[in-house]
Amino acid sequence: MRTKIIKIGNSQGIRIPKVMIEESGISGEVEITVKKGSLIISPPDHPREGWGEAFKQFSQDGADVMIDGDQTLESKFDTAEWEW
C-alpha cells in the first residue's frame, strides 16, 4: 500500500489503515526503529513483564529468602545427585 507523509503540527506522520492495525495486533504504545533506511513499527518490549506476579508467587512458596555469605541454599541436585 502507498500513502503520503502528512504534516501533523511540527511533526510528520502517516495514516495507517484500520485493517492493517487490526491485522498487526499492535495497539496503544509502539516502538519505532530505523533499519537500513526503513521505519519498523513494532510493539514495545516489556522486559520486566510478569515480574510482579512471579515475585508474589515466590513469596507464597516461601522461596523469597535472603541470601548472604553465611548461608547457602542447597538444591536437590546439591544434596542427592552430585558426585565427585
trRosetta pair geometry for C-beta under 8 A, 3 or more apart (Angstrom, degrees):
i j d omega theta_ij theta_ji phi_ij phi_ji
1 17 7.1 -87 178 0 170 127
1 20 7.4 -105 25 -64 151 141
3 14 5.3 100 105 -163 131 107
3 15 6.0 -147 -163 56 143 78
3 16 8.0 -118 -4 -86 169 43
4 14 7.5 175 89 -122 31 83
5 12 5.1 24 171 169 107 122
5 13 7.1 153 -156 75 69 18
5 14 5.9 -55 -104 -75 56 85
6 12 6.7 159 80 -158 35 73
6 13 5.9 -32 63 67 84 71
6 14 7.0 130 15 -102 86 35
6 15 7.1 34 7 -26 133 91
7 11 7.8 144 -161 87 53 41
7 12 5.9 -45 -103 -104 45 74
8 11 5.1 -26 74 78 90 90
8 12 6.4 131 21 -126 84 18
8 13 4.6 13 -3 9 136 117
16 20 5.5 -111 176 80 91 123
16 21 5.6 105 120 -57 116 97
17 20 4.8 90 67 6 86 103
17 21 7.2 -155 97 -5 45 86
18 21 5.7 -57 -149 37 35 111
18 22 6.2 32 155 -18 69 107
19 22 5.9 -56 -146 39 28 110
19 23 6.2 27 156 -19 64 110
20 23 5.7 -54 -142 38 30 111
20 24 6.3 27 158 -18 64 108
21 24 6.0 -60 -148 37 27 108
21 26 6.4 -97 -154 68 70 84
21 27 7.2 84 172 -85 106 72
22 25 7.7 32 176 -69 32 40
25 43 7.7 -43 106 -49 89 129
26 30 5.8 45 179 -98 128 111
26 41 6.9 114 150 137 176 101
26 42 7.2 -143 -98 -158 133 27
26 43 5.3 -155 -117 -67 88 84
29 43 8.0 79 93 -154 71 63
29 44 5.4 -16 118 -10 108 131
30 41 5.3 4 167 -169 139 90
30 42 6.7 141 -166 71 88 27
30 43 6.5 -73 -121 -104 66 34
30 44 6.6 -178 -152 -39 18 82
31 41 7.5 149 77 -156 50 44
31 42 5.1 -28 63 70 100 81
31 43 6.9 29 12 117 97 18
31 44 4.6 128 -43 -95 102 63
31 45 7.0 28 -45 -6 154 74
32 39 6.0 -14 -167 -169 100 101
32 40 7.1 152 -155 76 48 52
32 41 5.6 -13 -101 -99 78 69
33 39 7.5 148 77 -156 37 52
33 40 4.8 -18 63 57 88 105
33 42 7.5 -12 12 19 105 109
34 37 7.5 17 -176 -96 96 10
34 38 7.1 154 -155 75 57 39
34 39 6.1 -32 -98 -97 67 57
34 40 7.4 179 -89 13 16 84
35 38 5.6 -29 70 62 73 91
35 40 5.5 22 13 -19 115 125
46 49 3.6 58 123 -42 118 118
48 51 4.6 -38 -178 -7 83 135
50 53 5.5 -57 -161 44 59 111
50 54 5.9 62 143 -26 81 106
51 54 5.5 -59 -146 39 33 113
51 55 6.2 31 158 -19 69 105
52 55 6.0 -56 -149 36 27 108
52 56 6.4 30 152 -21 62 107
53 56 5.5 -53 -149 34 32 116
53 57 6.5 34 152 -19 65 104
54 57 5.7 -55 -151 36 32 111
54 58 6.5 39 149 -23 65 102
55 58 5.4 -46 -148 31 36 116
55 59 6.5 39 152 -21 64 102
55 64 7.1 68 -164 -95 73 130
56 59 5.8 -54 -156 33 31 113
56 60 6.6 28 149 -16 64 106
57 60 5.6 -54 -147 38 35 111
57 61 6.1 25 156 -12 68 111
58 61 5.9 -67 -147 45 27 105
58 63 4.5 -96 -156 74 77 101
58 64 4.5 99 132 -58 107 94
59 62 7.7 37 180 -69 29 27
59 63 7.8 -82 -52 50 19 69
59 64 4.9 -8 -86 1 60 142
62 65 7.5 26 162 -46 68 97
65 71 8.0 -115 141 139 120 155
65 73 7.2 144 74 -86 129 126
66 71 7.8 98 102 40 69 150
67 71 6.0 -132 -142 83 56 112
67 73 6.4 -66 -104 -18 114 115
68 71 5.7 72 52 21 68 99
74 78 4.0 -126 -158 86 86 139
74 79 5.2 85 148 -46 127 101
75 78 5.0 106 49 3 65 99
75 79 7.3 -156 91 5 36 89
76 79 6.3 -70 -144 48 30 97
76 80 5.4 -28 180 29 71 119
76 81 6.7 52 132 -7 77 109
77 80 7.2 -71 -111 54 13 77
77 81 4.8 -51 -137 51 54 119
77 82 5.9 72 157 -43 69 98
78 82 5.9 -7 -133 1 29 136
79 82 7.8 71 13 24 13 101
